[in-house]
Structure formats: structure tokens, C-alpha cells
Amino acid sequence: DDTAHLTRTPSGESNLNTWTVSFWMKLSKTGVQHFPFSTGADSNNRVQFAIEDSNKINLECKSGGSTQIQLMSNRLFRDVGAWYHFVVSVDTTQGTSSNRAKIYVNGEQITSFSTETYPSQNADLQWNKAAAHYIGKRSYSSHYADGYIAEFYSVDGTALTPSSFGETDDDTGEWIPKEYTGSYGTNGFYLDFSDNSNTTSGTLGADSSGNGHNFTPNNFSVAAGVGNDST
């Protein structure tokens, strides 16, 4: 209801065909649209990752109105009691079309889709362009995310697997986060949301990758009480 989200506009574009996004999310509602990350000026030029009101995950990439990627899962995501680890790994230089875009959840690749469209080889996408990038919001409309987001990574220029960000706990068998130790590339960033002393780009929106790509928090509160957006 507070329309809380974060945004940053890169100063220049970098690698448009190879990148990875990794984050953890805990849903607060099902049957509604969630937009954990997106970029793009309008519906015809965008990258967005959504959990739809059908409870399916949906990765969509468009350029000039043409659909480059659309991967809509058959699997439903409606557990509000658990954290999901999502990894989107893109490398359009790959020779095999299905290797050009991959989605992983809790360490396992999603391979069953109701809609399955892959990009042409070497296609340039909108992620890492010099355009506004959003966390918790659809780029071109007033649609947000209702839930908790943690450990948000964007790696520019490398298509990675979940093992770079998570591992299986030997005692419990659960998929858990681990520290990423690789490079981030030109426009890469890491938001761990560890400084909630304020709601500025240098505190709650601070980039911990070393690149200094801080995000601007919008409509967040870190005041004590039920309105606190950082836990």
C-alpha cells in the first residue's frame, strides 16, 4: 500500500546480452502481481520478472514491441511461509536457444513452461542500459511487490548458476544463501539492506559490491512500529 520500491539509473549502458540477477523473496500475498525487478521506458521496451496473479513466475523481455524472452512457469509459487531464491541467468551468445535464458528457484532450474520464448542469438536486452532500473516495481506502471526481498545481486557480463549465491545446508538439506565472491562487472551491484539507520541511497539503498551503485529508496520507513519496512 505504501508503493515502496528502489530505483537507480546507470550512467551508461554495459553488457546487454549476458547478465545474472539473484535475490531472495518471501511473498506476503498470493493471487496478486509482484514485480521484484524491472527496467524499461514502456511496455514495448522492458525487462521484468514477475510473480503473476496466477501465482506463476514470468520473465518477459521486449525491445521495439518484439518479444525477446517470455518464460511463464507451469509451477505455482504460493507458499507465504517460505523464502524463495530466484536466479535469472541470461547469455544470448549461446548457440542453443534454451541456454540463452534460465530461471532457477532454490537451486533448481525451472524447465516446464506454459509459454516458452527465447531470444535470437546475440540479442541485446534492456537490462544494464542507461535507463531506470527498479526493485519492487514494474518500470512503466504502478504495480509493485507485496513481500520481503533480501540479498539482491546483479552481475553484469556473466551468466551464473545458483551455486554462486547459495548452497545446501548439510544438516537440514535446505537451500540457504552464501556469500558471492566473484566480480560484478560495470553496472553490477549488491544490495544487502544492512544499514537501516535511514532511508537514503547511502543507507538502506547502499550498494555493497564496491561499485558504488546505490539505489534510491522510495516511500520506505525505518521508524519503529508496524510501519517499519526494514526487518
LOTIRO-541808 format. One record per residue: x, y, z of N, C-alpha, C in turn. Coordinates in Angstrom, 2 decimals. Layout:
// LOTIRO-541808
((X Y Z) (X Y Z) (X Y Z))
...
//
This chain:
// LOTIRO-541808
((0.81 -1.21 0.00) (0.00 0.00 0.00) (0.85 1.27 0.00))
((2.08 1.17 0.50) (2.97 2.34 0.54) (3.70 2.56 -0.78))
((3.53 1.68 -1.75) (4.24 1.73 -3.04) (5.75 1.83 -2.85))
((6.27 1.13 -1.88) (7.71 1.16 -1.62) (8.47 0.44 -2.73))
((9.56 1.08 -3.19) (10.43 0.47 -4.21) (11.76 1.21 -4.22))
((12.71 0.65 -4.95) (14.02 1.27 -5.10) (14.32 1.46 -6.58))
((15.10 2.49 -6.88) (15.41 2.75 -8.28) (16.82 3.32 -8.45))
((17.41 3.02 -9.59) (18.72 3.58 -9.97) (18.80 3.61 -11.49))
((19.41 4.66 -12.03) (19.66 4.77 -13.46) (21.16 4.73 -13.71))
((21.68 3.68 -14.38) (23.11 3.63 -14.69) (23.53 4.83 -15.53))
((24.78 5.26 -15.36) (25.29 6.41 -16.12) (25.56 6.07 -17.58))
((25.71 4.78 -17.88) (25.92 4.34 -19.26) (25.57 2.88 -19.38))
((25.33 2.41 -20.60) (24.98 1.01 -20.78) (26.23 0.14 -20.79))
((26.04 -1.11 -20.42) (27.16 -2.06 -20.38) (26.73 -3.33 -21.12))
((26.94 -4.49 -20.54) (26.67 -5.73 -21.26) (25.16 -5.99 -21.32))
((24.61 -5.99 -22.51) (23.17 -6.15 -22.70) (22.75 -7.57 -23.01))
((23.71 -8.46 -23.25) (23.32 -9.83 -23.61) (23.75 -10.89 -22.61))
((24.54 -10.53 -21.60) (24.98 -11.51 -20.61) (24.92 -10.89 -19.23))
((24.09 -11.46 -18.36) (23.94 -10.93 -17.01) (23.19 -11.93 -16.12))
((23.28 -11.70 -14.83) (22.61 -12.55 -13.83) (21.97 -11.69 -12.77))
((20.77 -12.03 -12.36) (20.11 -11.41 -11.21) (19.76 -12.51 -10.22))
((20.11 -12.28 -8.95) (19.82 -13.26 -7.89) (19.23 -12.51 -6.70))
((18.16 -13.06 -6.12) (17.57 -12.44 -4.93) (16.70 -13.46 -4.20))
((16.42 -13.16 -2.95) (15.51 -13.96 -2.14) (14.23 -13.17 -1.92))
((13.09 -13.87 -1.93) (11.81 -13.19 -1.72) (10.88 -14.07 -0.92))
((10.16 -13.42 0.00) (9.10 -14.06 0.77) (7.81 -13.32 0.48))
((6.85 -14.02 -0.12) (5.59 -13.40 -0.51) (4.71 -13.13 0.70))
((4.02 -11.99 0.68) (3.04 -11.68 1.71) (1.62 -12.01 1.27))
((1.42 -12.09 -0.05) (0.10 -12.40 -0.59) (0.25 -13.31 -1.80))
((-0.80 -14.04 -2.10) (-0.87 -14.80 -3.35) (-2.05 -14.27 -4.15))
((-2.08 -14.63 -5.43) (-3.17 -14.20 -6.27) (-3.11 -12.74 -6.67))
((-1.95 -12.10 -6.48) (-1.74 -10.72 -6.92) (-0.43 -10.67 -7.70))
((-0.22 -9.61 -8.46) (1.01 -9.46 -9.22) (2.12 -8.89 -8.34))
((3.30 -9.49 -8.42) (4.50 -8.98 -7.76) (5.56 -8.71 -8.83))
((6.27 -7.60 -8.68) (7.34 -7.26 -9.62) (8.63 -7.03 -8.85))
((9.41 -8.09 -8.61) (10.66 -7.94 -7.86) (11.69 -7.07 -8.56))
((11.81 -7.15 -9.91) (12.73 -6.25 -10.60) (12.27 -6.00 -12.03))
((12.68 -4.84 -12.56) (12.30 -4.46 -13.91) (13.13 -3.29 -14.39))
((13.08 -3.05 -15.68) (13.63 -1.84 -16.29) (12.92 -1.63 -17.61))
((12.99 -0.42 -18.13) (12.38 -0.13 -19.42) (11.45 1.05 -19.38))
((11.42 1.80 -20.49) (10.64 3.03 -20.54) (9.15 2.79 -20.72))
((8.78 1.67 -21.36) (7.38 1.42 -21.64) (7.17 -0.07 -21.85))
((5.93 -0.45 -22.16) (5.60 -1.88 -22.28) (6.26 -2.53 -23.48))
((6.71 -1.74 -24.45) (7.35 -2.30 -25.65) (8.86 -2.43 -25.53))
((9.43 -1.85 -24.50) (10.88 -1.89 -24.27) (11.13 -2.11 -22.79))
((11.37 -3.37 -22.41) (11.40 -3.67 -20.99) (12.07 -5.00 -20.71))
((12.47 -5.14 -19.46) (12.80 -6.43 -18.85) (12.05 -6.46 -17.53))
((11.31 -7.51 -17.27) (10.63 -7.59 -15.99) (10.51 -9.05 -15.55))
((10.64 -9.23 -14.25) (10.44 -10.53 -13.63) (9.25 -10.38 -12.69))
((8.26 -11.24 -12.86) (7.03 -11.12 -12.09) (6.61 -12.45 -11.50))
((5.92 -12.39 -10.36) (5.08 -13.48 -9.92) (3.66 -13.00 -10.20))
((3.00 -13.64 -11.13) (1.72 -13.17 -11.63) (0.58 -13.47 -10.65))
((-0.60 -12.90 -10.93) (-1.76 -13.20 -10.08) (-2.21 -14.65 -10.23))
((-1.69 -15.34 -11.25) (-1.91 -16.78 -11.40) (-0.96 -17.59 -10.52))
((-0.05 -16.90 -9.80) (0.99 -17.49 -8.94) (2.10 -18.17 -9.74))
((2.20 -17.88 -11.03) (3.29 -18.38 -11.87) (4.35 -17.30 -12.01))
((5.62 -17.72 -12.11) (6.66 -16.74 -12.39) (6.71 -16.49 -13.89))
((7.08 -15.25 -14.24) (7.03 -14.84 -15.64) (8.18 -13.87 -15.92))
((9.13 -14.30 -16.74) (10.22 -13.44 -17.20) (9.87 -12.93 -18.59))
((9.81 -11.61 -18.75) (9.48 -11.02 -20.04) (10.53 -9.99 -20.43))
((11.01 -10.07 -21.66) (11.93 -9.09 -22.23) (11.42 -8.70 -23.60))
((11.27 -7.39 -23.82) (10.81 -6.88 -25.11) (11.72 -5.75 -25.58))
((11.79 -5.60 -26.89) (12.52 -4.48 -27.50) (11.79 -4.08 -28.77))
((11.43 -2.81 -28.85) (10.70 -2.33 -30.01) (9.37 -3.02 -30.21))
((8.77 -3.50 -29.14) (7.49 -4.19 -29.21) (7.60 -5.67 -29.51))
((8.80 -6.14 -29.84) (9.01 -7.55 -30.17) (9.40 -8.32 -28.91))
((8.75 -9.45 -28.68) (9.07 -10.27 -27.51) (10.37 -11.02 -27.75))
((11.37 -10.74 -26.91) (12.65 -11.44 -26.99) (12.66 -12.67 -26.10))
((12.15 -12.52 -24.88) (12.06 -13.63 -23.94) (10.70 -13.59 -23.27))
((10.06 -14.74 -23.18) (8.95 -14.91 -22.26) (8.98 -16.34 -21.75))
((9.17 -16.46 -20.45) (9.18 -17.76 -19.79) (8.16 -17.71 -18.65))
((7.02 -18.35 -18.86) (5.96 -18.44 -17.86) (5.91 -19.86 -17.33))
((6.15 -20.01 -16.04) (6.26 -21.34 -15.45) (4.91 -22.03 -15.36))
((4.94 -23.35 -15.43) (3.76 -24.13 -15.07) (3.64 -24.26 -13.56))
((4.77 -24.28 -12.90) (4.77 -24.40 -11.44) (4.19 -23.16 -10.79))
((3.46 -23.35 -9.69) (2.86 -22.26 -8.94) (3.71 -21.92 -7.72))
((3.74 -20.64 -7.38) (4.51 -20.15 -6.23) (3.54 -19.43 -5.30))
((3.11 -20.15 -4.26) (2.06 -19.62 -3.39) (2.30 -19.96 -1.92))
((3.55 -20.23 -1.57) (3.90 -20.51 -0.18) (4.32 -19.20 0.49))
((3.44 -18.65 1.34) (3.76 -17.39 2.01) (4.56 -17.62 3.30))
((4.85 -18.87 3.61) (5.61 -19.17 4.82) (7.08 -19.42 4.58))
((7.50 -19.37 3.31) (8.88 -19.73 2.98) (9.55 -18.64 2.16))
((10.88 -18.64 2.17) (11.67 -17.79 1.29) (11.98 -18.55 0.00))
((11.82 -17.88 -1.12) (12.23 -18.41 -2.42) (13.52 -17.71 -2.86))
((14.48 -18.49 -3.38) (15.67 -17.92 -4.00) (15.51 -18.00 -5.51))
((15.45 -16.84 -6.15) (15.29 -16.76 -7.60) (16.61 -16.34 -8.24))
((17.00 -17.03 -9.31) (18.14 -16.64 -10.13) (17.69 -16.59 -11.59))
((17.93 -15.46 -12.22) (17.70 -15.31 -13.66) (19.06 -15.16 -14.31))
((19.40 -16.09 -15.19) (20.72 -16.13 -15.82) (20.54 -16.04 -17.33))
((21.13 -15.01 -17.94) (20.93 -14.73 -19.36) (22.26 -14.66 -20.09))
((22.35 -15.34 -21.21) (23.51 -15.25 -22.10) (23.04 -15.51 -23.52))
((22.72 -14.45 -24.24) (22.15 -14.61 -25.58) (23.20 -15.00 -26.62))
((24.47 -15.10 -26.23) (25.50 -15.53 -27.17) (25.52 -17.04 -27.36))
((24.79 -17.77 -26.52) (24.79 -19.22 -26.59) (24.18 -19.73 -27.90))
((24.73 -20.82 -28.42) (24.25 -21.39 -29.67) (22.90 -22.05 -29.56))
((22.62 -22.69 -28.42) (21.35 -23.36 -28.18) (20.37 -22.38 -27.55))
((19.21 -22.22 -28.16) (18.29 -21.15 -27.74) (17.87 -21.28 -26.27))
((17.63 -22.50 -25.80) (17.17 -22.68 -24.42) (18.25 -22.40 -23.39))
((19.50 -22.26 -23.84) (20.59 -21.89 -22.93) (20.76 -20.38 -22.80))
((19.97 -19.63 -23.56) (20.14 -18.17 -23.57) (19.42 -17.48 -22.42))
((18.48 -18.17 -21.79) (17.78 -17.62 -20.63) (17.36 -18.77 -19.73))
((17.74 -18.68 -18.46) (17.42 -19.73 -17.50) (16.89 -19.11 -16.21))
((15.96 -19.82 -15.59) (15.42 -19.42 -14.30) (15.63 -20.56 -13.32))
((16.14 -20.23 -12.14) (16.34 -21.22 -11.08) (15.56 -20.78 -9.84))
((15.01 -21.75 -9.12) (14.35 -21.49 -7.85) (14.89 -22.45 -6.82))
((15.43 -21.91 -5.74) (16.01 -22.71 -4.65) (17.01 -23.73 -5.17))
((17.83 -23.28 -6.11) (18.93 -24.09 -6.61) (18.60 -25.01 -7.77))
((17.33 -25.09 -8.17) (16.93 -26.00 -9.23) (16.40 -25.22 -10.43))
((16.76 -25.65 -11.64) (16.33 -24.97 -12.84) (14.87 -25.29 -13.14))
((14.10 -24.27 -13.50) (12.74 -24.44 -13.96) (12.79 -24.78 -15.45))
((12.19 -25.88 -15.83) (12.25 -26.32 -17.23) (10.87 -26.53 -17.85))
((9.81 -26.40 -17.07) (8.45 -26.61 -17.57) (7.73 -25.26 -17.64))
((7.39 -24.84 -18.86) (6.79 -23.52 -19.08) (5.51 -23.64 -19.89))
((4.52 -22.83 -19.53) (3.30 -22.73 -20.34) (3.51 -21.81 -21.54))
((4.41 -20.86 -21.40) (4.87 -20.01 -22.51) (6.38 -20.05 -22.51))
((6.99 -20.32 -23.66) (8.45 -20.52 -23.71) (9.01 -19.89 -24.99))
((9.52 -18.67 -24.86) (10.11 -17.95 -25.98) (11.52 -17.52 -25.61))
((12.48 -17.82 -26.48) (13.88 -17.48 -26.23) (14.37 -16.45 -27.24))
((15.39 -15.68 -26.88) (15.86 -14.61 -27.77) (16.70 -15.15 -28.92))
((16.82 -14.34 -29.97) (17.74 -14.68 -31.05) (19.18 -14.59 -30.52))
((20.08 -15.27 -31.19) (21.47 -15.29 -30.73) (22.05 -13.88 -30.79))
((22.77 -13.52 -29.71) (23.44 -12.22 -29.56) (22.48 -11.04 -29.42))
((21.23 -11.33 -29.09) (20.26 -10.24 -28.91) (20.65 -9.36 -27.74))
((20.46 -8.05 -27.91) (20.65 -7.09 -26.83) (19.32 -6.89 -26.11))
((19.37 -6.94 -24.77) (18.19 -6.75 -23.95) (18.26 -5.40 -23.25))
((17.27 -5.09 -22.44) (17.19 -3.77 -21.81) (17.93 -3.68 -20.48))
((18.21 -4.83 -19.84) (18.92 -4.79 -18.55) (20.35 -4.32 -18.77))
((20.84 -3.45 -17.90) (22.16 -2.80 -17.97) (22.21 -1.64 -18.95))
((21.05 -1.21 -19.47) (21.01 0.02 -20.25) (21.01 1.24 -19.32))
((21.25 2.41 -19.92) (21.23 3.65 -19.15) (19.78 4.12 -19.00))
((18.99 3.32 -18.34) (17.57 3.60 -18.08) (17.27 3.19 -16.65))
((16.20 3.71 -16.12) (15.86 3.43 -14.72) (15.65 1.93 -14.49))
((16.32 1.41 -13.47) (16.16 0.03 -13.02) (15.42 0.05 -11.69))
((14.47 -0.86 -11.54) (13.60 -0.85 -10.37) (13.69 -2.17 -9.61))
((13.60 -2.07 -8.31) (13.42 -3.23 -7.44) (12.12 -3.03 -6.68))
((11.21 -3.98 -6.83) (9.92 -3.89 -6.16) (8.87 -3.12 -6.93))
((9.09 -2.91 -8.23) (8.12 -2.15 -9.02) (8.23 -2.51 -10.49))
((7.12 -2.51 -11.19) (7.13 -2.58 -12.65) (7.53 -1.21 -13.19))
((8.41 -1.20 -14.18) (9.05 0.04 -14.60) (8.07 1.07 -15.16))
((7.05 0.63 -15.88) (6.24 1.59 -16.63) (4.82 1.73 -16.09))
((4.53 1.17 -14.92) (3.19 1.29 -14.37) (3.24 1.18 -12.85))
((2.13 1.46 -12.23) (2.06 1.46 -10.77) (1.69 0.08 -10.24))
((2.58 -0.87 -10.47) (2.45 -2.21 -9.92) (3.72 -2.50 -9.13))
((3.57 -3.11 -7.97) (4.69 -3.22 -7.04) (4.88 -4.68 -6.61))
((5.52 -4.89 -5.48) (5.72 -6.22 -4.93) (5.24 -6.22 -3.49))
((4.51 -7.24 -3.10) (3.98 -7.33 -1.75) (4.69 -8.49 -1.04))
((5.76 -8.16 -0.34) (6.54 -9.20 0.33) (7.87 -8.65 0.79))
((8.76 -9.56 1.14) (10.10 -9.21 1.62) (11.13 -9.59 0.56))
((12.12 -8.73 0.35) (13.20 -9.00 -0.59) (14.53 -8.86 0.14))
((15.44 -9.79 -0.11) (16.74 -9.79 0.55) (17.83 -10.24 -0.42))
((19.08 -9.88 -0.08) (20.26 -10.38 -0.82) (20.09 -10.22 -2.32))
((19.99 -8.99 -2.79) (19.73 -8.73 -4.20) (21.05 -8.46 -4.93))
((21.38 -9.34 -5.88) (22.60 -9.23 -6.67) (22.26 -9.00 -8.14))
((23.05 -8.17 -8.80) (23.04 -8.09 -10.26) (24.49 -8.16 -10.72))
((24.77 -9.15 -11.57) (26.14 -9.36 -12.07) (26.15 -9.07 -13.56))
((26.94 -8.11 -13.95) (27.00 -7.61 -15.32) (28.10 -8.34 -16.09))
((27.73 -9.04 -17.17) (28.71 -9.65 -18.05) (28.97 -11.12 -17.82))
((28.28 -11.75 -16.83) (28.49 -13.16 -16.55) (27.15 -13.84 -16.30))
((26.94 -14.99 -16.91) (25.75 -15.81 -16.66) (26.12 -16.88 -15.65))
((25.55 -16.79 -14.46) (25.93 -17.65 -13.35) (24.83 -18.65 -13.00))
((25.19 -19.65 -12.22) (24.24 -20.63 -11.68) (23.97 -20.32 -10.22))
((22.97 -20.94 -9.60) (22.67 -20.66 -8.20) (23.81 -20.96 -7.24))
((24.73 -21.83 -7.61) (25.82 -22.20 -6.70) (26.73 -21.03 -6.38))
((26.65 -19.95 -7.15) (27.42 -18.74 -6.83) (26.81 -17.98 -5.65))
((25.54 -18.24 -5.35) (24.82 -17.45 -4.35) (24.22 -18.28 -3.21))
((24.16 -19.60 -3.38) (23.53 -20.43 -2.37) (24.13 -21.81 -2.32))
((23.74 -22.57 -1.30) (24.24 -23.92 -1.11) (23.24 -24.71 -0.27))
((23.39 -26.03 -0.29) (22.52 -26.89 0.50) (23.11 -27.09 1.89))
((22.32 -26.79 2.90) (22.75 -26.99 4.28) (22.93 -28.48 4.56))
((24.11 -28.87 5.05) (24.42 -30.28 5.27) (23.53 -30.91 6.33))
((23.09 -30.12 7.30) (22.29 -30.67 8.40) (20.81 -30.76 8.08))
((20.28 -29.71 7.42) (18.84 -29.64 7.20) (18.42 -30.02 5.77))
((19.37 -29.98 4.82) (19.04 -30.23 3.43) (18.36 -29.06 2.75))
((18.26 -27.92 3.46) (17.61 -26.74 2.90) (18.58 -25.92 2.06))
((18.04 -25.23 1.08) (18.82 -24.29 0.27) (18.97 -22.99 1.04))
((20.21 -22.55 1.25) (20.48 -21.36 2.06) (21.43 -20.43 1.31))
((21.44 -19.14 1.66) (22.33 -18.21 0.97) (23.78 -18.37 1.40))
((24.69 -17.99 0.49) (26.10 -17.91 0.83) (26.66 -16.66 0.17))
((27.85 -16.24 0.61) (28.46 -15.02 0.10) (28.93 -15.21 -1.34))
((28.59 -14.26 -2.19) (29.10 -14.26 -3.57) (30.49 -13.64 -3.57))
((31.44 -14.29 -4.23) (32.83 -13.84 -4.18) (33.38 -13.46 -5.56))
((32.54 -13.45 -6.58) (33.00 -13.14 -7.93) (32.96 -11.65 -8.23))
((33.22 -11.32 -9.49) (33.20 -9.93 -9.92) (31.77 -9.51 -10.26))
((31.56 -8.20 -10.33) (30.23 -7.66 -10.58) (30.10 -7.02 -11.96))
((31.19 -6.70 -12.63) (31.10 -6.03 -13.92) (30.77 -4.56 -13.76))
((30.63 -3.88 -14.86) (30.50 -2.43 -14.87) (29.27 -1.93 -14.11))
((28.10 -2.45 -14.41) (26.87 -1.97 -13.79) (26.32 -2.90 -12.71))
((27.11 -3.88 -12.29) (26.66 -4.81 -11.27) (26.54 -4.16 -9.90))
((25.75 -4.78 -9.03) (25.55 -4.24 -7.68) (25.10 -5.35 -6.74))
((25.18 -5.05 -5.45) (24.72 -5.98 -4.41) (24.06 -5.17 -3.31))
((22.79 -5.40 -3.09) (22.05 -4.72 -2.03) (21.76 -5.72 -0.91))
((22.37 -5.47 0.26) (22.10 -6.36 1.40) (21.19 -5.69 2.44))
((20.84 -4.42 2.24) (19.88 -3.70 3.09) (20.27 -3.73 4.58))
((21.58 -3.80 4.85) (22.03 -3.98 6.23) (22.01 -2.68 7.04))
((22.07 -1.52 6.38) (22.08 -0.24 7.10) (20.69 0.39 7.02))
((19.90 0.15 8.06) (18.57 0.74 8.09) (18.49 1.89 9.08))
((19.61 2.63 9.19) (19.62 3.82 10.04) (18.85 4.96 9.41))
((18.62 4.88 8.08) (17.87 5.91 7.38) (17.35 5.31 6.08))
((16.63 6.10 5.31) (16.05 5.62 4.05) (16.69 6.30 2.86))
((17.99 6.56 2.92) (18.70 7.23 1.84) (19.41 6.20 0.96))
((19.95 6.69 -0.16) (20.69 5.82 -1.06) (21.99 5.34 -0.43))
((22.50 6.07 0.54) (23.73 5.67 1.21) (23.52 4.79 2.42))
((22.28 4.54 2.78) (21.98 3.66 3.93) (21.18 2.46 3.44))
((19.86 2.54 3.44) (19.04 1.39 3.05) (19.27 0.98 1.60))
((19.63 1.94 0.74) (19.84 1.63 -0.67) (21.29 1.46 -1.06))
((22.18 1.29 -0.09) (23.61 1.25 -0.37) (24.03 -0.02 -1.11))
((24.89 0.17 -2.10) (25.47 -0.94 -2.86) (26.71 -1.45 -2.12))
((26.73 -2.74 -1.80) (27.84 -3.34 -1.07) (28.80 -4.09 -1.98))
((28.69 -3.90 -3.30) (29.57 -4.61 -4.23) (30.94 -3.96 -4.36))
((31.04 -2.70 -3.96) (32.26 -1.93 -4.19) (32.15 -1.03 -5.41))
((31.10 -1.19 -6.20) (30.91 -0.36 -7.39) (30.29 1.00 -7.09))
((29.68 1.12 -5.91) (29.06 2.39 -5.56) (27.76 2.68 -6.29))
((27.07 1.63 -6.75) (25.82 1.82 -7.49) (24.63 1.80 -6.53))
((24.54 2.82 -5.70) (23.48 2.89 -4.71) (22.12 3.11 -5.37))
((21.10 2.53 -4.76) (19.72 2.71 -5.21) (19.01 3.72 -4.31))
((18.06 4.43 -4.87) (17.27 5.39 -4.10) (16.00 4.73 -3.59))
((15.82 4.66 -2.27) (14.57 4.11 -1.72) (13.43 5.13 -1.88))
((12.28 4.65 -2.26) (11.09 5.49 -2.40) (9.98 4.95 -1.51))
((9.45 5.83 -0.66) (8.28 5.53 0.18) (8.56 4.45 1.21))
((9.81 4.38 1.69) (10.16 3.47 2.77) (10.15 4.19 4.11))
((9.92 3.43 5.16) (10.06 3.93 6.52) (10.89 2.94 7.33))
((11.78 3.46 8.16) (12.53 2.62 9.09) (12.23 3.00 10.53))
((11.10 3.72 10.72) (10.66 4.04 12.07) (10.13 2.79 12.76))
((10.29 2.73 14.07) (9.81 1.59 14.82) (8.29 1.47 14.73))
((7.80 0.24 14.78) (6.36 0.03 14.77) (5.91 -0.74 13.53))
((4.61 -0.82 13.35) (4.05 -1.63 12.27) (4.36 -1.08 10.89))
((4.72 0.20 10.80) (5.04 0.79 9.51) (6.46 0.62 9.07))
((7.27 -0.09 9.87) (8.69 -0.29 9.54) (8.82 -1.23 8.36))
((9.50 -0.74 7.30) (9.66 -1.53 6.08) (10.95 -2.33 6.04))
((11.77 -2.25 7.06) (13.05 -2.97 7.08) (13.13 -3.84 8.31))
((13.29 -5.15 8.11) (13.27 -6.07 9.24) (14.55 -6.90 9.26))
//
